[in-house]
Amino acid sequence: MTPKTSPDLLYDRIAQSFRSQAFLTLLGAQLRSVAPGKVVISCRRRPELGQQQGLLHGGVVATIADVTCGYTALTTMPEGYEVLTAEFKINLLRPVLAEEIVATGQVIKAGRTLVITEAEVRDGNTGTLLAKMLGTMVPTQL
């Protein structure tokens, strides 16, 4: 179901959707890059995103990974489609003290019923792997 879209149009489509998510604005998430089957999103650490031990909250890490998987899946959909997360499994591999996290998503398999994706969340400075997600996205027509 991969759309035949120019790179600029694909980026614009994902960026427009990204900007419409108020929660991502609240987190301070940034859309870094978009390509067919691949999206990169980052988020800078702020005190209000921490948990009681001063670490970046696991919910923030999971959200950034999930959104990355979702937009990665959306790059394979034609106009008029969106995707919803049906399921994800995340491994939080290390406590996150990073000043910035960077999630890179890629499509494993794009089908008509399900799109299987994965995301790696890394320390934006050192590149250390912090979390790994496997996501199942469901295409939906608008």
Helices and strands as residue ranges (DSSP letters): H 7-19, H 22-27, E 29-35, E 38-44, G 47-49, H 58-74, E 81-92, E 100-110, E 115-123, E 129-141
